[in-house]
């Protein structure tokens, strides 16, 4: 369909009180075509109209692929996907820049957000058939070369430890370390970059928690779905179009503490909620966990310093609380052959500062293995 024909169909639909369902679309297409289209051509035009007016448009086929984690539109003829093999360009094309802009604005509206010249960027959430969809879009002139649209598919993390071992995320020795961390109620962080598998590993670890323990989990997107009989999920709520009604992670952490958790879990710390989490882990909630964006375990203290500053916690206080609250760092990395657990580190305090000391790396124990052994022994005797 040409842009002019699309606009005629759009105006016809706008003048009707009925929704843009497939039957209504077909009638509008036939009416605007004036009988000039064959039956097959009408069906093809309806399919294109559905792409234009409903759902995620021509990106639907890409998001239906369960291996796709991100869909990135940088130009009408540049649509990329991210999956197990990394970024790859697709054959999907938009008619023009206006088509990309219309899709971005429609998705923003569906997410309860505003996207126009006065508010040229947006970040929001949408439900998806098998999870949730994070929508981010930027309009010109902020996006100098045209509308940029980024969709991230957040599917529930449902793998267990045995499934991850079969997928070679870690070997048998790594599985034993992970089970030891959970069984001895060692508070831990799962770190790594974007798409490294942090949430998947955390969900698998929660699945081996004693069924008699109550897990209360706080998240932005509700990704964690461990197989556990006492898993309670609290999901943050963004503000509406009017800027009201937001429920953020720090508030949810405070609410979670009133729900009698045996283990408190934060899906990912991105800001001041790290202060609430550390406070909780220092008040008898052993075995807690969260994920954190970090390039390596060694960078974790500095990363937490920056986040804690957002919550008003100073550097010295952060290191003091971190040393008492968190024991182990599990680092995930995205490699050429897939996602893998590449390092296990123990947090140790040296002259007032917390440092992450690697005890297991790339499938081998390091010379500091005794730190992990002593930590497990001390927890067992506590």
N, C-alpha and C positions, 0 to 999 in steps of 0.2 A: 504494500500500500504506500502511496505517496503521502508526503507530509500534509498536503492539502486535503486528501481524502480522509486521513486520520482526524484532522481538525473538524471536518464536516460530521463525521461519526461522533466525535466528542460533543459537539454542540447539540446534536440530535439527542444524545443520551442525557445531556444536562437539562434539556427541556422536558424530560419525562420524569415521572415520580417513581418509576420502577427502578430496581437496582440493575447493575451491569452484569447480569447473569448471562450464561451462554445463549439462551433463547433470545433475550433482549438484544444482545450483540448481533446475532444473526439477522434479526429483523431490521436493525439499524443499518447494517452493512448492505442488505438487499435494497432497502429504501434509498440509500445514498447512491448505490450503483445504478439504480433505475432500470433494473432488469438486464444490464449489460454483462453480468457475470454468470458463468455456468455454475452448476451445483458444486463441482469440485473447487472452482475458484472461490465460491462463497465460503466453503469450509476452510480453505486456506486463509482467506481474509479474516474469518472469525478467529482462527488460531492466532494470527498476528495481532488482532484487536485485543484478545485476551492478554497477550504478552504486553501490550501497550497500556491497558487499563486495569488489569488485575494482577495481584501477587507481585512477584519479583521480575515480571516481564521475561525477556529472553534469557535471563540468568537462571531460570527455574531448572533447566536441565542440568546445569552445573551443580547446583545445590542438592539435587537428587542423588548425586554420587556421594556415597558415605565416606569415601576416602578424602574428599575435598574439605579443607578446613577454612579456607579463605577464598573469596572472589573479589578481585580488584579491578576496577574500571578506571583507566587513566585517560582514555579518549574514546570516541565512538567506535573506532576500529582497533582498540587495544584493551582486550579483556583477558586478565590473567587469573590463574587458579594456583593455590598452594596445596600440596598434598604430600604423600610419602616421598615423591621424587623431587620435591622442591617446587619452585615457581616454574610455571609453563604457560605459554601463550595459547589461547584458544581460538577457534574459528568463529566465535560469536561476534556479531557486529550490531551496532545500533545504527539507525537511519541517519542520525545527525546529533549534534551537540544538544539540541533541544530535547531530543528523546531521552538522553542521559539525565538531563536536568529534571524533566518531568518525573522520571522514575525516582530520582533522589527525593524530590518533594513529596511524592506520593508515599514513599516509605517513611519519611519523616513525620508526615501527618498521621500515618497508621501507628507510629510509636508515640504519638501525643506530643510531637515537637513541631517547632516552627522553622521553616527553611525558606528564606527569601533574601532579597538584596539587603534588608536591614539586619538580618540574622543569617550570615552567609555560611555558617557551619553548624553541624548538628551531630549529636551522639545519642543513640537510643537503643531500645531493645524491642524485638518483635518475637512472637511465638513462631515456631517452625514445626514441621511435621514430626521431627525426631530430635527436638531440643529447643534451643533459643537462637535467635539471630541478632547479632550486634551490628547496628547500622551506623556508619560514620560517613558523612558527606561534606564536601567543601565546594562552594560555588565561586565562579569568577566574580571579581578580579582577584580574590584571595588565592584561588587556584589559577595561576597565570595562564595555563594552557587549556583550560576547560574544566568542567565539573569532574571532580574525583569522588568516586563512590567505593567504599570498602565494606564488605560484608564478611563477618566472621561467624561460622557455625559452631555453636557450643552444644555439642551432643553430650548426653549424660555419660559420665565415666563409669563403666560397668565391668571392666576387666578385673578378675581376681589375681592374686599373686601367681598362681600356677599358670594362668593364661599368659601373663607377662613373661614368665620364665620360658614358656614354649616359644614366645615371640622373640626370645633372646634379648630382652631388655636388661636382664642380668642372668648370671649363671647360678648354679646350685649354691655356691658359697655366698653369693650376694643375697640369695633368698634366705639363707640362715641368718645373715646379719640383720636383714629387715624384720624377720620374725622375732629376733632377740630384742630389737628396739621396741617393738610393740608389746611383747610379753612382759618386759621389765619396766613398762610404763615410762620410758624415756621420752621427754618432750622433744619434738624434732621439727625442723624446718625442711621443706622440700624446695630446692632452688633450681634455677635454670632460666634459659631465655624463653622468648615467645614460642609456643608450639613444641616445647621440649618434652612434654608429657608429665608435667608436674602434677596436674589435677588427676590424671589417670593413675599415677603411682599412689598418691594420697588416698584415693578412693579404694584402691586395692588393699592398702595397709589398714584402713578402717574396717575392711571386711573381715580381718582376722582378729579384731578386738574381741575380748571375752563377751559372749552374748549377754552376760549378766550386768554389763556396764552400759550406762546411758550416755550416748554421744549427742551433744547439741552442737550443730554446725551453723555458722553464719557465713553467708555468701552474697556476692553481687548478682550472680546469675543462676544459681541452683543447678550447678553441673554435677556435684557429688551425689552418687546414687549407690552407695556400698550395699552389699548384701548383709544386712545386720538388723536384728529384730528391734533394737532400741535406738534407731537413728532419727533424730528430730532436726528438720531443716528450717532455718529462718532466712528469708531472702530480702535483700534491701529493695526499697522502692524509690525510684527517682521522682523528682517534682513533676507536676503536670504542666500543661501549657501556660498556666497562670503563675507558675513558679511556686506552687504550694503543694503540701502533702508528702514531701520527701521524708523517708526514713533511712538514715545512713548507717554504715557499719558500726561506728562507735556506739551508737544507741542500741543496736542489736546485740552487741557484745554485752552491754550492761543488762539487757533483758535476758540474755542467755544464762547469765550467772544466777538469775533468780529461778531457773528452771531445773535445779538440782542435777547439773551435769556431772558425770564421772570424768568425762573428757570433753574439753572445749576445743572446737576446731574452727578456724577462720579460713575460708576458701582461699583467699589471697589478701595479704596486707599491702595497701597502697598508700596509706596516709596515717592520720593520727590514731586510728584504731589499734595500731601496734602498742600504744601505751596501755590501753584497756586490756589487751591480750596479755602483755607481760605482767600487769598487775594481777590478772586472774591466775596465771601460771605460778605466781609467787604466793598464792593464798590456798594451797592445798589441791589444786586441780592438776594432778600429775598426768603425764601422758598426752598432753595437748599437742596440737599440731597446726601448721598453716603452710601455705606456699608463698614464695617470695621471688620476684624477678631479681636475678643476680648472675653475673657472668661466671663466678666461681665462688666456692665456700669462703675463700680468703677475703672476698669483698663484702661478705655479709655484715660484719660489724659497721663498716662505713655506710652501707646501704640503710641499715636500721637507724643509724644516727640521723641521717637526713629525714627519714620518715617520722622518727620520734620528735624531731624539732617542730614538725607540723602540729604535733599534739602538745607542744609546750614542755617537752621533757628534755633536759639538758644532757650534754654528752656524758658527764660523769655518772649521772643517775641512770642513763640508758645502759652503760656498761655494767653497772652494779646490778641492775635488774636482769639484764640478759644473762649474766654469769650464773645467777641463781635460778633462772626460769627455763632455759633451753640447753639441752645436752648435746644433740646430734644434728648435723646438717647432711642431708641426702641430696646430691647434685645430679640432675638429669641434663643430658646434652643430646642435641639432634645431630646425628652422624650421617655419613653417606649411605649407610646400610640401615638406618632407622634410629629410633630413639633408644637411649641406653642410660643406665645408671653408671656414671663414670667415676664418682668419688663419694666417699663417706668421710666426714670430718667430725672431730669432737671439739666443742668450744671450751677453751681453757683461758683462765685469767692470768695475765702476766703484768705485774707492776701497775695494777689498776685498769688495764685494758684487756678486753676479750679478743682472743684470736682463734681462728679456725685452724686446727691442726689435722692434716690428712692422715687417716689411719688405714684407709683402703682406697686403692686407685687402679682403674683399668683392670679389675679382676684380681689384683694382688694386694696382700697386706704390705703396708709400709713398715719402716723401722719403728714407728710410733704405735704399733699395734697394742702395746701394753696399756695405753691410755684408754682404749675402748674396753679391754678386758677388766681393768681396774674399775671403770665406771659401772660396768654391768655387775661386778662383784659388790661394789658399794651399795648399789640400788637393791640388790638381793638381800643385803644384810640390814637395810634400813627398816 
